[in-house]
């Protein structure tokens, strides 16, 4: 076998061999049954809202009349929903969205639909499309039912 043929075989077969080896090593068994310790995959805005609630609670938990919750919102004619962090401190209700940041909600209200409408206006500006709230509810960790998917 001359040098040129050996070089050609090596250059063609080596990547194929490496690819097959990586594929075999990289495959893994996906369990078909869920375990209690499995982690749930959440939408990024939910994780962001939960993280922000934790930060806000850590900063303001000693203040009187303080509360903080995650607000889940569904929009009309839009399959996607969104999660916000909403809290009250010093008599002002604030909303936080990972896209448009945190800001005070005009007027004092604890009604989830009213708050969601204000937050939807801010998100609409960021996305460049009008969002109309179909439903909004506060998530209470102790009352939330987790469902496998």
KENU-76701 format. One record per atom (N, C-alpha, C): residue number from 1; chain; y, x, z negated. Coordinates in steps of 0.1 Angstrom, whole numbers, plus 5000, padded with zeros to 4 digits. Atoms other than C-alpha are relative to their C-alpha. Example, Ala and Ser with C-alpha at 12.3 -4.5 7.8 and 13.67 -1.06 7.14 Angstrom:
BEGIN
+-----+-------+------+------+------+
!  nr ! kette !   c2 !   c1 !   c3 !
+-----+-------+------+------+------+
!   1 !     A ! 4988 ! 5009 ! 5000 !
!   1 !     A ! 4955 ! 5123 ! 4922 !
!   1 !     A ! 5012 ! 5009 ! 5000 !
!   2 !     A ! 4989 ! 4991 ! 5000 !
!   2 !     A ! 4989 ! 5137 ! 4929 !
!   2 !     A ! 5011 ! 4992 ! 4992 !
+-----+-------+------+------+------+
***
This chain:
BEGIN
+-----+-------+------+------+------+
!  nr ! kette !   c2 !   c1 !   c3 !
+-----+-------+------+------+------+
!   1 !     A ! 4988 ! 5009 ! 5000 !
!   1 !     A ! 5000 ! 5000 ! 5000 !
!   1 !     A ! 5012 ! 5009 ! 5000 !
!   2 !     A ! 4988 ! 4991 ! 4999 !
!   2 !     A ! 5033 ! 5015 ! 5010 !
!   2 !     A ! 5010 ! 4995 ! 4990 !
!   3 !     A ! 4989 ! 5002 ! 5010 !
!   3 !     A ! 5064 ! 5016 ! 4988 !
!   3 !     A ! 5007 ! 4987 ! 5002 !
!   4 !     A ! 4992 ! 5011 ! 4996 !
!   4 !     A ! 5082 ! 4989 ! 5007 !
!   4 !     A ! 4993 ! 4987 ! 4997 !
!   5 !     A ! 5008 ! 5012 ! 5003 !
!   5 !     A ! 5054 ! 4963 ! 5004 !
!   5 !     A ! 4999 ! 4997 ! 4985 !
!   6 !     A ! 5001 ! 5001 ! 5015 !
!   6 !     A ! 5050 ! 4970 ! 4966 !
!   6 !     A ! 5014 ! 4994 ! 4995 !
!   7 !     A ! 4987 ! 5005 ! 5004 !
!   7 !     A ! 5088 ! 4965 ! 4961 !
!   7 !     A ! 5002 ! 4986 ! 5003 !
!   8 !     A ! 4998 ! 5014 ! 4996 !
!   8 !     A ! 5088 ! 4932 ! 4980 !
!   8 !     A ! 4992 ! 4991 ! 4992 !
!   9 !     A ! 5008 ! 5008 ! 5008 !
!   9 !     A ! 5059 ! 4918 ! 4961 !
!   9 !     A ! 5005 ! 4999 ! 4986 !
!  10 !     A ! 4995 ! 5000 ! 5013 !
!  10 !     A ! 5074 ! 4928 ! 4928 !
!  10 !     A ! 5013 ! 4992 ! 4999 !
!  11 !     A ! 4988 ! 5007 ! 5000 !
!  11 !     A ! 5108 ! 4913 ! 4937 !
!  11 !     A ! 4998 ! 4985 ! 5002 !
!  12 !     A ! 5002 ! 5014 ! 4997 !
!  12 !     A ! 5093 ! 4880 ! 4948 !
!  12 !     A ! 4991 ! 4993 ! 4989 !
!  13 !     A ! 5009 ! 5005 ! 5010 !
!  13 !     A ! 5065 ! 4875 ! 4922 !
!  13 !     A ! 5005 ! 5001 ! 4986 !
!  14 !     A ! 4995 ! 4998 ! 5013 !
!  14 !     A ! 5083 ! 4887 ! 4891 !
!  14 !     A ! 5008 ! 4988 ! 4995 !
!  15 !     A ! 4992 ! 5011 ! 5005 !
!  15 !     A ! 5109 ! 4859 ! 4889 !
!  15 !     A ! 4991 ! 4987 ! 4999 !
!  16 !     A ! 5009 ! 5011 ! 5000 !
!  16 !     A ! 5081 ! 4833 ! 4896 !
!  16 !     A ! 4992 ! 5001 ! 4987 !
!  17 !     A ! 5008 ! 4997 ! 5012 !
!  17 !     A ! 5060 ! 4848 ! 4868 !
!  17 !     A ! 5008 ! 4997 ! 4987 !
!  18 !     A ! 4991 ! 5002 ! 5012 !
!  18 !     A ! 5089 ! 4849 ! 4843 !
!  18 !     A ! 5003 ! 4985 ! 4999 !
!  19 !     A ! 4996 ! 5014 ! 5001 !
!  19 !     A ! 5099 ! 4813 ! 4852 !
!  19 !     A ! 4988 ! 4991 ! 4994 !
!  20 !     A ! 5012 ! 5008 ! 5005 !
!  20 !     A ! 5063 ! 4799 ! 4846 !
!  20 !     A ! 4998 ! 5003 ! 4986 !
!  21 !     A ! 5002 ! 4996 ! 5014 !
!  21 !     A ! 5060 ! 4819 ! 4814 !
!  21 !     A ! 5011 ! 4993 ! 4991 !
!  22 !     A ! 4989 ! 5007 ! 5008 !
!  22 !     A ! 5094 ! 4805 ! 4801 !
!  22 !     A ! 4997 ! 4985 ! 4999 !
!  23 !     A ! 5003 ! 5014 ! 5001 !
!  23 !     A ! 5084 ! 4770 ! 4810 !
!  23 !     A ! 4989 ! 4997 ! 4991 !
!  24 !     A ! 5011 ! 5002 ! 5009 !
!  24 !     A ! 5051 ! 4772 ! 4792 !
!  24 !     A ! 5004 ! 5002 ! 4985 !
!  25 !     A ! 4996 ! 4997 ! 5014 !
!  25 !     A ! 5066 ! 4788 ! 4761 !
!  25 !     A ! 5011 ! 4990 ! 4995 !
!  26 !     A ! 4989 ! 5008 ! 5004 !
!  26 !     A ! 5096 ! 4765 ! 4761 !
!  26 !     A ! 4997 ! 4985 ! 4998 !
!  27 !     A ! 5004 ! 5014 ! 5002 !
!  27 !     A ! 5077 ! 4732 ! 4762 !
!  27 !     A ! 4996 ! 4998 ! 4986 !
!  28 !     A ! 5004 ! 5003 ! 5013 !
!  28 !     A ! 5073 ! 4715 ! 4729 !
!  28 !     A ! 4996 ! 4986 ! 4999 !
!  29 !     A ! 5004 ! 5013 ! 5002 !
!  29 !     A ! 5056 ! 4685 ! 4716 !
!  29 !     A ! 5010 ! 4991 ! 4993 !
!  30 !     A ! 4990 ! 5009 ! 5006 !
!  30 !     A ! 5079 ! 4656 ! 4708 !
!  30 !     A ! 4992 ! 4989 ! 4992 !
!  31 !     A ! 5007 ! 5010 ! 5007 !
!  31 !     A ! 5066 ! 4634 ! 4680 !
!  31 !     A ! 5003 ! 4986 ! 5004 !
!  32 !     A ! 4998 ! 5014 ! 4996 !
!  32 !     A ! 5061 ! 4598 ! 4689 !
!  32 !     A ! 5002 ! 4991 ! 4988 !
!  33 !     A ! 4997 ! 5008 ! 5012 !
!  33 !     A ! 5064 ! 4585 ! 4653 !
!  33 !     A ! 5011 ! 5006 ! 4992 !
!  34 !     A ! 4989 ! 4995 ! 5007 !
!  34 !     A ! 5094 ! 4588 ! 4632 !
!  34 !     A ! 4996 ! 5003 ! 4985 !
!  35 !     A ! 5003 ! 4996 ! 5014 !
!  35 !     A ! 5094 ! 4604 ! 4598 !
!  35 !     A ! 5013 ! 4997 ! 4992 !
!  36 !     A ! 4989 ! 5004 ! 5009 !
!  36 !     A ! 5117 ! 4596 ! 4568 !
!  36 !     A ! 5011 ! 5011 ! 5001 !
!  37 !     A ! 4990 ! 4989 ! 5000 !
!  37 !     A ! 5133 ! 4631 ! 4571 !
!  37 !     A ! 5007 ! 5002 ! 5013 !
!  38 !     A ! 4994 ! 4998 ! 4987 !
!  38 !     A ! 5142 ! 4628 ! 4607 !
!  38 !     A ! 5015 ! 4997 ! 5000 !
!  39 !     A ! 4986 ! 5002 ! 4999 !
!  39 !     A ! 5179 ! 4631 ! 4615 !
!  39 !     A ! 5004 ! 4990 ! 5011 !
!  40 !     A ! 4996 ! 5010 ! 4990 !
!  40 !     A ! 5197 ! 4603 ! 4634 !
!  40 !     A ! 5010 ! 5007 ! 5009 !
!  41 !     A ! 4990 ! 4995 ! 4991 !
!  41 !     A ! 5216 ! 4613 ! 4665 !
!  41 !     A ! 5012 ! 4990 ! 5001 !
!  42 !     A ! 4989 ! 5009 ! 5000 !
!  42 !     A ! 5251 ! 4598 ! 4663 !
!  42 !     A ! 5010 ! 5004 ! 5011 !
!  43 !     A ! 4989 ! 4998 ! 4990 !
!  43 !     A ! 5280 ! 4595 ! 4687 !
!  43 !     A ! 5010 ! 5009 ! 4993 !
!  44 !     A ! 4991 ! 4990 ! 5005 !
!  44 !     A ! 5306 ! 4622 ! 4683 !
!  44 !     A ! 5012 ! 4994 ! 4992 !
!  45 !     A ! 4989 ! 5006 ! 5007 !
!  45 !     A ! 5334 ! 4599 ! 4672 !
!  45 !     A ! 4996 ! 4995 ! 4986 !
!  46 !     A ! 5005 ! 5005 ! 5013 !
!  46 !     A ! 5312 ! 4585 ! 4644 !
!  46 !     A ! 4999 ! 5012 ! 4990 !
!  47 !     A ! 5001 ! 4988 ! 5008 !
!  47 !     A ! 5305 ! 4620 ! 4631 !
!  47 !     A ! 5014 ! 5005 ! 4996 !
!  48 !     A ! 4986 ! 4996 ! 5002 !
!  48 !     A ! 5342 ! 4629 ! 4634 !
!  48 !     A ! 5007 ! 4991 ! 4989 !
!  49 !     A ! 4994 ! 5010 ! 5010 !
!  49 !     A ! 5353 ! 4597 ! 4615 !
!  49 !     A ! 4994 ! 5002 ! 4986 !
!  50 !     A ! 5007 ! 4998 ! 5013 !
!  50 !     A ! 5327 ! 4603 ! 4587 !
!  50 !     A ! 5005 ! 5013 ! 4994 !
!  51 !     A ! 4995 ! 4988 ! 5006 !
!  51 !     A ! 5339 ! 4639 ! 4583 !
!  51 !     A ! 5014 ! 4999 ! 4995 !
!  52 !     A ! 4986 ! 5001 ! 5004 !
!  52 !     A ! 5375 ! 4629 ! 4582 !
!  52 !     A ! 5001 ! 4991 ! 4987 !
!  53 !     A ! 5000 ! 5008 ! 5012 !
!  53 !     A ! 5367 ! 4602 ! 4556 !
!  53 !     A ! 4997 ! 5009 ! 4988 !
!  54 !     A ! 5003 ! 4991 ! 5011 !
!  54 !     A ! 5351 ! 4629 ! 4534 !
!  54 !     A ! 5012 ! 5009 ! 4996 !
!  55 !     A ! 4988 ! 4992 ! 5003 !
!  55 !     A ! 5382 ! 4651 ! 4537 !
!  55 !     A ! 5011 ! 4992 ! 4993 !
!  56 !     A ! 4989 ! 5009 ! 5006 !
!  56 !     A ! 5406 ! 4622 ! 4529 !
!  56 !     A ! 4996 ! 4996 ! 4986 !
!  57 !     A ! 5004 ! 5004 ! 5014 !
!  57 !     A ! 5385 ! 4611 ! 4499 !
!  57 !     A ! 5001 ! 5012 ! 4991 !
!  58 !     A ! 4999 ! 4989 ! 5008 !
!  58 !     A ! 5384 ! 4646 ! 4486 !
!  58 !     A ! 5015 ! 5003 ! 4996 !
!  59 !     A ! 4986 ! 4997 ! 5003 !
!  59 !     A ! 5422 ! 4649 ! 4488 !
!  59 !     A ! 5007 ! 4989 ! 4991 !
!  60 !     A ! 4993 ! 5011 ! 5006 !
!  60 !     A ! 5432 ! 4614 ! 4475 !
!  60 !     A ! 4992 ! 4992 ! 4990 !
!  61 !     A ! 5009 ! 5009 ! 5008 !
!  61 !     A ! 5403 ! 4601 ! 4454 !
!  61 !     A ! 5006 ! 4997 ! 4986 !
!  62 !     A ! 4995 ! 5002 ! 5013 !
!  62 !     A ! 5423 ! 4604 ! 4421 !
!  62 !     A ! 5013 ! 4991 ! 5000 !
!  63 !     A ! 4988 ! 5009 ! 4999 !
!  63 !     A ! 5452 ! 4583 ! 4434 !
!  63 !     A ! 4997 ! 4986 ! 4998 !
!  64 !     A ! 5003 ! 5014 ! 5002 !
!  64 !     A ! 5455 ! 4547 ! 4423 !
!  64 !     A ! 5000 ! 4992 ! 5014 !
!  65 !     A ! 5000 ! 5009 ! 4988 !
!  65 !     A ! 5447 ! 4520 ! 4449 !
!  65 !     A ! 4996 ! 5007 ! 5013 !
!  66 !     A ! 5004 ! 4993 ! 4988 !
!  66 !     A ! 5431 ! 4545 ! 4473 !
!  66 !     A ! 4987 ! 4995 ! 5005 !
!  67 !     A ! 5013 ! 5003 ! 4994 !
!  67 !     A ! 5404 ! 4535 ! 4497 !
!  67 !     A ! 4999 ! 5007 ! 5014 !
!  68 !     A ! 5002 ! 4994 ! 4987 !
!  68 !     A ! 5389 ! 4551 ! 4528 !
!  68 !     A ! 4987 ! 4994 ! 5006 !
!  69 !     A ! 5012 ! 5006 ! 4994 !
!  69 !     A ! 5364 ! 4536 ! 4553 !
!  69 !     A ! 4999 ! 5004 ! 5015 !
!  70 !     A ! 5002 ! 4998 ! 4986 !
!  70 !     A ! 5349 ! 4541 ! 4587 !
!  70 !     A ! 5001 ! 4986 ! 5007 !
!  71 !     A ! 4999 ! 5012 ! 4993 !
!  71 !     A ! 5359 ! 4514 ! 4612 !
!  71 !     A ! 4993 ! 5001 ! 5013 !
!  72 !     A ! 5007 ! 5000 ! 4987 !
!  72 !     A ! 5336 ! 4506 ! 4641 !
!  72 !     A ! 5006 ! 4989 ! 5008 !
!  73 !     A ! 4993 ! 5009 ! 4992 !
!  73 !     A ! 5352 ! 4489 ! 4670 !
!  73 !     A ! 4992 ! 4999 ! 5014 !
!  74 !     A ! 5005 ! 5003 ! 4987 !
!  74 !     A ! 5338 ! 4473 ! 4702 !
!  74 !     A ! 5012 ! 4994 ! 5008 !
!  75 !     A ! 4989 ! 5005 ! 4991 !
!  75 !     A ! 5361 ! 4466 ! 4732 !
!  75 !     A ! 4994 ! 4991 ! 5010 !
!  76 !     A ! 5004 ! 5009 ! 4990 !
!  76 !     A ! 5360 ! 4438 ! 4757 !
!  76 !     A ! 4999 ! 5007 ! 5013 !
!  77 !     A ! 5002 ! 4994 ! 4986 !
!  77 !     A ! 5347 ! 4447 ! 4792 !
!  77 !     A ! 4998 ! 5015 ! 4999 !
!  78 !     A ! 5003 ! 4986 ! 5002 !
!  78 !     A ! 5337 ! 4481 ! 4779 !
!  78 !     A ! 4988 ! 5002 ! 4992 !
!  79 !     A ! 5013 ! 4999 ! 5007 !
!  79 !     A ! 5302 ! 4491 ! 4770 !
!  79 !     A ! 5001 ! 5010 ! 4988 !
!  80 !     A ! 4999 ! 4991 ! 5011 !
!  80 !     A ! 5314 ! 4519 ! 4747 !
!  80 !     A ! 5008 ! 4994 ! 4988 !
!  81 !     A ! 4992 ! 5004 ! 5012 !
!  81 !     A ! 5326 ! 4514 ! 4711 !
!  81 !     A ! 5007 ! 5013 ! 4995 !
!  82 !     A ! 4993 ! 4988 ! 5006 !
!  82 !     A ! 5346 ! 4538 ! 4689 !
!  82 !     A ! 5000 ! 4999 ! 4985 !
!  83 !     A ! 4999 ! 4999 ! 5015 !
!  83 !     A ! 5348 ! 4549 ! 4653 !
!  83 !     A ! 5012 ! 5006 ! 4996 !
!  84 !     A ! 4988 ! 4995 ! 5006 !
!  84 !     A ! 5379 ! 4555 ! 4633 !
!  84 !     A ! 4998 ! 5002 ! 4985 !
!  85 !     A ! 4998 ! 4999 ! 5015 !
!  85 !     A ! 5387 ! 4567 ! 4598 !
!  85 !     A ! 5012 ! 4993 ! 4997 !
!  86 !     A ! 4988 ! 5008 ! 5005 !
!  86 !     A ! 5410 ! 4543 ! 4580 !
!  86 !     A ! 5001 ! 5002 ! 4985 !
!  87 !     A ! 4998 ! 4998 ! 5014 !
!  87 !     A ! 5425 ! 4549 ! 4546 !
!  87 !     A ! 5013 ! 4995 ! 4995 !
!  88 !     A ! 4987 ! 5004 ! 5005 !
!  88 !     A ! 5452 ! 4537 ! 4523 !
!  88 !     A ! 5004 ! 5009 ! 4988 !
!  89 !     A ! 4995 ! 4992 ! 5011 !
!  89 !     A ! 5473 ! 4559 ! 4500 !
!  89 !     A ! 5015 ! 4997 ! 4999 !
!  90 !     A ! 4986 ! 5003 ! 5002 !
!  90 !     A ! 5507 ! 4553 ! 4485 !
!  90 !     A ! 5005 ! 4987 ! 5007 !
!  91 !     A ! 4996 ! 5013 ! 4994 !
!  91 !     A ! 5508 ! 4517 ! 4499 !
!  91 !     A ! 5001 ! 5000 ! 5015 !
!  92 !     A ! 4999 ! 4999 ! 4985 !
!  92 !     A ! 5505 ! 4529 ! 4535 !
!  92 !     A ! 4985 ! 5001 ! 5005 !
!  93 !     A ! 5013 ! 4999 ! 4993 !
!  93 !     A ! 5474 ! 4523 ! 4557 !
!  93 !     A ! 5001 ! 5010 ! 5012 !
!  94 !     A ! 5000 ! 4990 ! 4989 !
!  94 !     A ! 5466 ! 4552 ! 4580 !
!  94 !     A ! 4987 ! 4999 ! 5008 !
!  95 !     A ! 5012 ! 5000 ! 4992 !
!  95 !     A ! 5442 ! 4555 ! 4609 !
!  95 !     A ! 4999 ! 5014 ! 5007 !
!  96 !     A ! 5002 ! 4987 ! 4993 !
!  96 !     A ! 5426 ! 4586 ! 4624 !
!  96 !     A ! 4990 ! 4998 ! 5011 !
!  97 !     A ! 5008 ! 5000 ! 4988 !
!  97 !     A ! 5411 ! 4590 ! 4658 !
!  97 !     A ! 4999 ! 5014 ! 5005 !
!  98 !     A ! 5001 ! 4986 ! 4996 !
!  98 !     A ! 5397 ! 4623 ! 4670 !
!  98 !     A ! 5007 ! 5003 ! 5013 !
!  99 !     A ! 4992 ! 4998 ! 4987 !
!  99 !     A ! 5415 ! 4618 ! 4704 !
!  99 !     A ! 5015 ! 5000 ! 4998 !
! 100 !     A ! 4985 ! 5001 ! 5001 !
! 100 !     A ! 5450 ! 4609 ! 4692 !
! 100 !     A ! 5005 ! 5004 ! 4986 !
! 101 !     A ! 4996 ! 4995 ! 5013 !
! 101 !     A ! 5450 ! 4622 ! 4656 !
! 101 !     A ! 5002 ! 4989 ! 4990 !
! 102 !     A ! 4997 ! 5010 ! 5011 !
! 102 !     A ! 5462 ! 4604 ! 4624 !
! 102 !     A ! 5014 ! 4995 ! 5001 !
! 103 !     A ! 4986 ! 5006 ! 5000 !
! 103 !     A ! 5492 ! 4581 ! 4621 !
! 103 !     A ! 4999 ! 4987 ! 4991 !
! 104 !     A ! 4999 ! 5012 ! 5009 !
! 104 !     A ! 5504 ! 4552 ! 4598 !
! 104 !     A ! 4998 ! 4988 ! 5009 !
! 105 !     A ! 5001 ! 5013 ! 4993 !
! 105 !     A ! 5495 ! 4516 ! 4608 !
! 105 !     A ! 5012 ! 4992 ! 4996 !
! 106 !     A ! 4988 ! 5007 ! 5004 !
! 106 !     A ! 5527 ! 4496 ! 4610 !
! 106 !     A ! 4996 ! 4987 ! 4993 !
! 107 !     A ! 5003 ! 5012 ! 5008 !
! 107 !     A ! 5527 ! 4467 ! 4585 !
! 107 !     A ! 4989 ! 5003 ! 4990 !
! 108 !     A ! 5011 ! 4998 ! 5010 !
! 108 !     A ! 5504 ! 4465 ! 4555 !
! 108 !     A ! 4989 ! 4990 ! 5002 !
! 109 !     A ! 5011 ! 5009 ! 4998 !
! 109 !     A ! 5470 ! 4450 ! 4563 !
! 109 !     A ! 4987 ! 5008 ! 4997 !
! 110 !     A ! 5013 ! 4994 ! 5001 !
! 110 !     A ! 5434 ! 4456 ! 4554 !
! 110 !     A ! 4990 ! 4993 ! 5009 !
! 111 !     A ! 5008 ! 5008 ! 4990 !
! 111 !     A ! 5422 ! 4433 ! 4582 !
! 111 !     A ! 4995 ! 5010 ! 5011 !
! 112 !     A ! 5005 ! 4991 ! 4990 !
! 112 !     A ! 5398 ! 4453 ! 4605 !
! 112 !     A ! 5004 ! 4997 ! 5014 !
! 113 !     A ! 4996 ! 5003 ! 4986 !
! 113 !     A ! 5408 ! 4434 ! 4637 !
! 113 !     A ! 5014 ! 5004 ! 5002 !
! 114 !     A ! 4986 ! 4996 ! 4999 !
! 114 !     A ! 5445 ! 4440 ! 4631 !
! 114 !     A ! 5001 ! 5015 ! 5001 !
! 115 !     A ! 4999 ! 4985 ! 5000 !
! 115 !     A ! 5440 ! 4477 ! 4623 !
! 115 !     A ! 4994 ! 5005 ! 5014 !
! 116 !     A ! 5007 ! 4995 ! 4988 !
! 116 !     A ! 5416 ! 4481 ! 4653 !
! 116 !     A ! 5009 ! 4998 ! 5012 !
! 117 !     A ! 4991 ! 5003 ! 4988 !
! 117 !     A ! 5442 ! 4465 ! 4677 !
! 117 !     A ! 5011 ! 5011 ! 5001 !
! 118 !     A ! 4990 ! 4989 ! 5000 !
! 118 !     A ! 5468 ! 4491 ! 4666 !
! 118 !     A ! 4994 ! 5013 ! 5005 !
! 119 !     A ! 5007 ! 4988 ! 4996 !
! 119 !     A ! 5443 ! 4519 ! 4669 !
! 119 !     A ! 4996 ! 5000 ! 5015 !
! 120 !     A ! 5004 ! 5001 ! 4985 !
! 120 !     A ! 5432 ! 4506 ! 4704 !
! 120 !     A ! 5012 ! 5003 ! 5008 !
! 121 !     A ! 4987 ! 4997 ! 4992 !
! 121 !     A ! 5469 ! 4508 ! 4716 !
! 121 !     A ! 5001 ! 5015 ! 5001 !
! 122 !     A ! 4998 ! 4985 ! 5000 !
! 122 !     A ! 5470 ! 4545 ! 4706 !
! 122 !     A ! 4989 ! 5006 ! 5009 !
! 123 !     A ! 5011 ! 4995 ! 4992 !
! 123 !     A ! 5436 ! 4552 ! 4722 !
! 123 !     A ! 5002 ! 4997 ! 5015 !
! 124 !     A ! 4997 ! 5004 ! 4986 !
! 124 !     A ! 5447 ! 4533 ! 4754 !
! 124 !     A ! 5010 ! 5010 ! 5006 !
! 125 !     A ! 4990 ! 4990 ! 4995 !
! 125 !     A ! 5477 ! 4557 ! 4757 !
! 125 !     A ! 4993 ! 5013 ! 5003 !
! 126 !     A ! 5007 ! 4987 ! 4998 !
! 126 !     A ! 5454 ! 4587 ! 4754 !
! 126 !     A ! 4990 ! 4999 ! 5012 !
! 127 !     A ! 5009 ! 5001 ! 4989 !
! 127 !     A ! 5428 ! 4573 ! 4779 !
! 127 !     A ! 5006 ! 4995 ! 5013 !
! 128 !     A ! 4994 ! 5005 ! 4988 !
! 128 !     A ! 5452 ! 4557 ! 4803 !
! 128 !     A ! 4995 ! 4987 ! 5005 !
! 129 !     A ! 5005 ! 5013 ! 4997 !
! 129 !     A ! 5435 ! 4523 ! 4803 !
! 129 !     A ! 5002 ! 4991 ! 4988 !
! 130 !     A ! 4998 ! 5010 ! 5010 !
! 130 !     A ! 5441 ! 4491 ! 4784 !
! 130 !     A ! 4987 ! 4997 ! 4993 !
! 131 !     A ! 5012 ! 5004 ! 5008 !
! 131 !     A ! 5415 ! 4484 ! 4756 !
! 131 !     A ! 5004 ! 4988 ! 4992 !
! 132 !     A ! 4998 ! 5012 ! 5008 !
! 132 !     A ! 5412 ! 4450 ! 4741 !
! 132 !     A ! 4988 ! 4999 ! 4990 !
! 133 !     A ! 5010 ! 5000 ! 5010 !
! 133 !     A ! 5393 ! 4447 ! 4708 !
! 133 !     A ! 4992 ! 4987 ! 5001 !
! 134 !     A ! 5010 ! 5011 ! 5000 !
! 134 !     A ! 5362 ! 4425 ! 4709 !
! 134 !     A ! 4996 ! 4997 ! 4986 !
! 135 !     A ! 5005 ! 5002 ! 5014 !
! 135 !     A ! 5350 ! 4431 ! 4673 !
! 135 !     A ! 5004 ! 5013 ! 4993 !
! 136 !     A ! 4997 ! 4989 ! 5009 !
! 136 !     A ! 5358 ! 4454 ! 4644 !
! 136 !     A ! 4995 ! 4997 ! 4987 !
! 137 !     A ! 5005 ! 5001 ! 5014 !
! 137 !     A ! 5342 ! 4460 ! 4611 !
! 137 !     A ! 5000 ! 5013 ! 4993 !
! 138 !     A ! 5001 ! 4988 ! 5008 !
! 138 !     A ! 5343 ! 4484 ! 4583 !
! 138 !     A ! 4986 ! 5003 ! 4996 !
! 139 !     A ! 5014 ! 4996 ! 5003 !
! 139 !     A ! 5311 ! 4503 ! 4576 !
! 139 !     A ! 5000 ! 5004 ! 4985 !
! 140 !     A ! 5002 ! 4997 ! 5014 !
! 140 !     A ! 5300 ! 4503 ! 4540 !
! 140 !     A ! 4987 ! 5007 ! 4999 !
! 141 !     A ! 5012 ! 4992 ! 5001 !
! 141 !     A ! 5275 ! 4531 ! 4534 !
! 141 !     A ! 4988 ! 4993 ! 4992 !
! 142 !     A ! 5011 ! 5006 ! 5008 !
! 142 !     A ! 5256 ! 4512 ! 4507 !
! 142 !     A ! 4995 ! 4987 ! 5006 !
! 143 !     A ! 5005 ! 5012 ! 4994 !
! 143 !     A ! 5253 ! 4481 ! 4529 !
! 143 !     A ! 4996 ! 5002 ! 5015 !
! 144 !     A ! 5003 ! 4997 ! 4986 !
! 144 !     A ! 5246 ! 4498 ! 4563 !
! 144 !     A ! 4985 ! 5001 ! 5002 !
! 145 !     A ! 5015 ! 4999 ! 4997 !
! 145 !     A ! 5211 ! 4493 ! 4578 !
! 145 !     A ! 4999 ! 5009 ! 5012 !
! 146 !     A ! 5002 ! 4990 ! 4990 !
! 146 !     A ! 5199 ! 4522 ! 4598 !
! 146 !     A ! 4988 ! 4995 ! 5008 !
! 147 !     A ! 5011 ! 5004 ! 4991 !
! 147 !     A ! 5177 ! 4514 ! 4628 !
! 147 !     A ! 4996 ! 5011 ! 5009 !
! 148 !     A ! 5005 ! 4989 ! 4991 !
! 148 !     A ! 5155 ! 4538 ! 4648 !
! 148 !     A ! 5002 ! 4996 ! 5014 !
! 149 !     A ! 4998 ! 5003 ! 4986 !
! 149 !     A ! 5161 ! 4540 ! 4685 !
! 149 !     A ! 4991 ! 5009 ! 5008 !
+-----+-------+------+------+------+
***
